[in-house]
Amino acid sequence: MGADHAKRAFIGSFTSAGGHGVSVASVDRDTGALSLLAATDIVPDPSFLAVGQAPATGATVLYAVSETSEGAAAAFGTDDDGTPRLIGEVRPVDGSSPTHLALAGRHLLTANYGSGSVTALPVLDDGSPGPLTGLLRHEGHGPDEDRQSGPHAHQVLADPSGRWVLSVDLGTDSVRVCVLDPVTGALRPHAETALRPGTGPRHLAFHPSGGYAYVLNELEPTVTVCAWDAAGGLLEPLGEAQVLPYDHDEGGDTRTYPSELVVSHDGRFLWTANRGHDSISVLTLDGPGEKPVLAAAVGCGGRWPRDLTLDPTGQWLYASNERSGNVSWFAVDAETGIPAHAGSVEVPAASCVVFA
């Protein structure tokens, strides 16, 4: 890929709901605007994406889950006109409905919601995923009989030190810490942190200092603040913060299901996307990052914001609004952290945005 690809965005969407699969867009860094260039639906339901590099060439590689009952992961490059092209094989992940993936060294990790497991695939020289090398099955359940009858791994990511892999499980109200063998790709359990029952943890993000982690809960509109000990690989819950105003209506059809959280590059703000309430919340962080305080909630520019992404400059937030079929962008106020709606582009069944 050429240098112009640093100004590109990749958008995932649900093909089973009318989405185009993986779309490529140009990015106007002055206005935040996205302009669609090309798309491919060769991989069904690429609901979450991640960007990496091919070890042999350094070329940009886009990774995608296939959130289907069979479960798979794939890698893409792009042609000069922006058209995504498959690299290597689409690999099964030995887990159903993968909802998230991330890179850890030379391995690609997936969180498999349906089967409640985490898997590891090696990244080959051309950037494509190889056959599965590691599998870690979660066990347990939570008090919500409809949503927590068994484990549901929703996110997996490496910690800032690169020594540990964390997986967030909505079904068991817990975050697991494991070790990824950099040579064999095997996954080994290390510790498990229990969170308040019934909260349904979905995604986790670290403070830039690396000393705190924030867990966004899906079944209650809260963030759990945790201390992170990178030396020992231990996560310790410290407290919770609301992500919606106390006077919001949480009854009937208006129940809120938070989906994603993002921390500002300077560690001063935390944003959450809130499905149902269809908003983006702004929480201010104290100096160390231990005490988030809700400051504002603004409309997400659509319906059912499944994902929230901060661009590399830290100036623009992007909400992937699944049910209204659009991606909206917002200018972030550097002093208050409050996002102002600046535009949107139609993307049916949008599920996430990443930048390269």
SVG drawing of the C-alpha trace seen along z (x, -y; Angstrom):
<svg xmlns="http://www.w3.org/2000/svg" viewBox="-42 -24 52 50">
<polyline fill="none" stroke="black" stroke-width="0.4" points="0.0,0.0 1.1,-3.5 1.4,-6.4 -2.1,-7.7 -3.5,-4.7 -2.7,-6.4 -5.8,-8.5 -8.1,-5.6 -10.8,-4.0 -12.2,-0.5 -15.8,0.1 -17.3,3.4 -21.0,4.3 -23.4,7.2 -24.0,8.7 -26.9,10.8 -28.7,7.4 -28.0,5.8 -24.5,4.5 -21.7,4.4 -19.2,6.3 -15.8,4.6 -15.9,1.1 -12.9,-1.2 -13.3,-5.0 -11.0,-7.9 -10.7,-10.3 -10.6,-14.1 -8.4,-14.9 -9.6,-18.6 -13.3,-17.8 -13.4,-14.2 -15.6,-13.2 -15.6,-9.7 -16.0,-9.0 -16.7,-5.4 -14.4,-4.0 -15.1,-0.2 -16.4,2.8 -16.4,6.6 -18.8,9.1 -16.6,12.1 -16.5,12.7 -20.0,12.8 -20.7,10.6 -17.3,8.9 -18.6,7.2 -15.2,6.3 -12.0,5.2 -8.4,4.6 -5.3,3.2 -1.8,4.7 1.2,5.2 2.5,8.1 5.7,9.3 7.6,9.8 6.8,6.6 5.4,4.2 2.3,3.7 -0.9,2.7 -3.3,5.7 -6.9,5.5 -8.2,8.3 -11.9,9.2 -14.0,11.7 -16.8,13.5 -19.5,13.4 -21.4,16.5 -22.3,19.7 -19.2,21.4 -16.9,18.5 -13.8,17.5 -11.1,14.8 -9.7,13.3 -7.1,10.9 -7.3,8.2 -5.1,6.0 -6.3,3.2 -5.6,2.5 -4.6,-0.9 -8.2,-1.9 -9.1,-0.9 -10.8,2.4 -10.2,4.9 -8.7,8.2 -8.4,11.4 -5.0,12.5 -4.5,16.2 -7.2,18.4 -10.3,17.6 -9.5,19.5 -12.0,21.2 -11.6,20.2 -13.1,23.2 -15.7,21.0 -19.1,19.6 -20.1,15.9 -16.7,14.2 -17.4,10.6 -13.9,9.2 -10.3,9.7 -7.0,8.1 -3.3,8.6 -0.8,9.8 2.7,10.1 2.6,12.4 -0.8,13.9 -4.4,12.9 -6.8,13.4 -10.6,13.7 -13.3,13.6 -16.1,16.0 -19.3,14.9 -21.5,17.9 -19.1,20.5 -17.6,18.5 -14.0,19.0 -10.9,17.2 -8.7,18.5 -5.2,17.7 -4.1,17.9 -0.5,17.3 0.1,14.4 2.0,15.7 4.7,13.7 2.2,12.3 0.0,11.1 -2.7,13.8 -3.8,16.0 -2.6,19.5 -4.3,22.6 -5.5,22.3 -2.8,22.8 -4.5,21.8 -8.0,22.3 -9.2,21.2 -12.8,22.1 -14.5,20.0 -16.8,21.5 -19.5,20.1 -22.8,18.1 -24.5,15.1 -27.9,14.2 -29.6,13.0 -31.2,16.1 -31.7,14.7 -28.2,13.3 -26.0,15.2 -26.9,18.8 -23.3,19.6 -20.0,17.9 -20.0,15.2 -16.5,13.9 -17.1,10.5 -13.6,8.9 -10.0,10.0 -7.0,7.7 -3.3,7.5 -2.5,5.3 -0.2,2.2 2.9,4.1 2.3,6.9 2.8,9.5 -0.8,10.5 -4.0,11.2 -7.4,10.1 -10.8,11.4 -14.0,9.8 -16.9,12.2 -20.5,10.9 -22.0,14.2 -19.8,14.8 -19.5,11.2 -15.7,11.5 -12.5,10.6 -9.9,13.3 -6.2,12.8 -4.1,15.4 -0.7,15.9 0.0,16.3 3.0,18.4 4.8,16.3 6.3,19.4 3.6,22.0 0.6,19.7 -0.9,21.7 -3.2,19.9 -2.8,20.5 -5.1,19.2 -3.5,16.9 -6.2,15.2 -9.9,14.3 -11.5,11.1 -15.1,11.3 -17.2,8.2 -20.6,7.3 -23.1,10.0 -25.6,9.1 -23.6,6.2 -22.6,8.1 -19.1,6.7 -18.7,6.2 -15.5,4.2 -12.4,2.9 -10.0,0.0 -6.8,-1.1 -5.8,-4.5 -2.7,-5.8 -0.7,-5.4 -1.4,-1.7 -2.3,-1.7 -6.1,-1.6 -8.6,0.2 -12.3,-0.6 -14.8,2.1 -18.0,1.1 -21.0,3.1 -23.8,4.0 -26.5,5.1 -26.3,2.0 -25.2,-1.4 -22.1,-1.6 -18.3,-1.5 -16.3,0.5 -13.0,-1.1 -10.1,1.3 -6.5,1.0 -4.2,2.9 -1.0,4.5 1.1,5.3 3.8,6.9 1.5,9.5 -1.1,9.6 -3.9,8.7 -7.0,6.7 -8.7,5.2 -12.1,3.6 -12.2,0.2 -15.7,-1.1 -18.3,-2.0 -19.5,-5.1 -22.8,-5.8 -22.6,-6.4 -26.1,-7.9 -27.9,-10.7 -29.7,-9.5 -33.0,-10.9 -33.0,-8.9 -35.9,-6.7 -34.7,-3.0 -38.1,-1.3 -40.0,0.5 -38.5,0.2 -35.9,-2.3 -33.5,0.0 -29.9,-0.9 -27.2,1.5 -23.8,-0.2 -21.5,1.1 -18.1,-0.5 -15.8,-2.8 -12.8,-4.9 -10.2,-6.8 -8.7,-10.0 -5.0,-10.0 -4.2,-12.4 -6.2,-10.4 -8.6,-13.3 -11.8,-11.9 -13.7,-8.6 -16.5,-8.2 -19.1,-5.4 -21.6,-4.5 -25.1,-3.7 -27.5,-1.7 -31.2,-2.3 -30.4,-5.7 -28.7,-6.3 -26.1,-8.6 -22.4,-9.2 -21.6,-9.8 -18.6,-12.0 -16.9,-11.2 -14.1,-13.3 -11.1,-11.6 -9.1,-12.9 -5.3,-13.1 -4.5,-9.5 -7.7,-8.2 -9.3,-6.6 -12.5,-8.5 -14.6,-9.0 -17.4,-11.5 -20.3,-11.8 -20.2,-15.3 -22.6,-15.0 -24.5,-12.8 -25.1,-13.8 -27.0,-12.1 -25.1,-9.5 -26.3,-10.8 -28.3,-7.7 -29.8,-4.6 -28.1,-1.7 -24.4,-2.8 -22.6,0.5 -19.1,-0.9 -17.2,-4.1 -13.8,-4.9 -11.4,-7.8 -9.3,-8.7 -5.5,-8.7 -5.3,-12.5 -7.7,-12.4 -9.8,-15.1 -12.7,-13.0 -15.1,-10.4 -16.9,-8.0 -20.1,-6.2 -21.2,-3.1 -25.0,-3.2 -26.1,0.3 -29.9,-0.2 -30.0,-3.5 -27.3,-2.3 -24.8,-5.1 -21.5,-6.2 -21.5,-9.6 -18.4,-11.7 -18.0,-14.3 -15.5,-17.0 -14.1,-16.6 -13.9,-19.8 -10.3,-19.8 -11.3,-21.5 -14.5,-19.8 -14.3,-16.5 -17.9,-17.0 -18.4,-15.8 -20.2,-18.0 -21.9,-16.2 -20.1,-17.1 -21.5,-14.7 -22.4,-11.1 -22.3,-8.6 -24.7,-5.9 -23.4,-2.4 -26.1,0.2 -25.8,2.3 -22.6,0.6 -20.7,2.3 -17.3,0.7 -14.6,-1.7 -10.8,-1.4 -8.1,-3.6 -4.9,-2.9"/>
</svg>
